[in-house]
């Protein structure tokens, strides 16, 4: 039963992430999006990496691994923030 519950939670998380992506894409289209196509690719790549790292953090119980993943998430967030918006 526990596995089914985890699957449901994972599915809900993916649905929420996709909804956030769609909303972000709508905002970017309305505002003209990013001017640099390379910046768009970089941002998308980092967001995918962030999603994967967050999934790992959610499923990890080892405290040292959680610390490492949290640091990686902070670095990804920093890099995303550095990408010029326009």
C-alpha positions in Angstrom: 0.0 0.0 0.0 2.9 2.3 0.8 4.2 2.1 -2.8 0.9 3.1 -4.3 0.7 6.1 -2.0 4.2 7.2 -3.1 3.2 6.8 -6.7 0.2 9.0 -6.2 2.3 11.6 -4.4 4.9 11.5 -7.3 2.2 11.8 -9.9 0.7 14.8 -8.1 4.1 16.4 -7.9 4.7 15.9 -11.6 1.3 17.4 -12.4 2.0 20.5 -10.2 5.5 20.9 -11.8 3.9 20.7 -15.3 1.3 23.2 -14.4 4.0 25.6 -13.2 5.9 25.1 -16.4 2.9 25.9 -18.5 2.2 29.0 -16.5 5.9 30.1 -16.8 5.7 29.6 -20.6 2.6 31.6 -20.8 4.2 34.5 -18.9 7.3 34.3 -21.1 5.2 34.4 -24.3 3.2 37.4 -23.0 6.4 39.3 -22.0 8.2 38.4 -25.1 10.2 35.6 -23.6 14.0 35.5 -23.2 15.9 37.4 -25.9 18.7 34.9 -26.1 17.8 31.3 -27.3 20.9 30.0 -25.5 19.7 31.4 -22.3 16.3 29.7 -22.8 18.1 26.4 -23.3 20.2 26.9 -20.3 17.3 27.8 -18.1 15.2 24.8 -19.2 18.2 22.5 -18.6 18.7 23.9 -15.1 15.0 23.6 -14.4 15.0 20.0 -15.4 18.1 19.3 -13.2 16.3 21.1 -10.3 13.2 18.9 -10.7 15.3 15.8 -10.7 17.3 16.9 -7.7 14.1 17.8 -5.8 12.8 14.3 -6.5 16.0 12.8 -5.1 15.8 15.0 -2.1 12.2 13.9 -1.5 13.1 10.2 -1.7 16.4 10.3 0.3 16.5 9.6 4.0 20.3 9.7 4.5 21.1 13.0 6.1 24.5 13.5 4.5 23.0 12.8 1.0 20.1 15.2 1.8 22.7 17.9 2.7 24.6 17.3 -0.5 21.4 17.5 -2.6 20.3 20.6 -0.8 23.6 22.3 -1.7 23.2 21.2 -5.3 19.7 22.7 -5.3 21.0 26.0 -4.0 23.7 26.0 -6.7 21.1 25.3 -9.4 18.9 28.1 -8.0 21.8 30.5 -8.0 22.6 29.7 -11.7 19.0 30.1 -12.7 18.9 33.5 -11.0 22.0 34.5 -13.0 20.4 33.9 -16.4 19.3 37.2 -17.9 15.6 37.5 -18.2 15.7 39.6 -21.3 
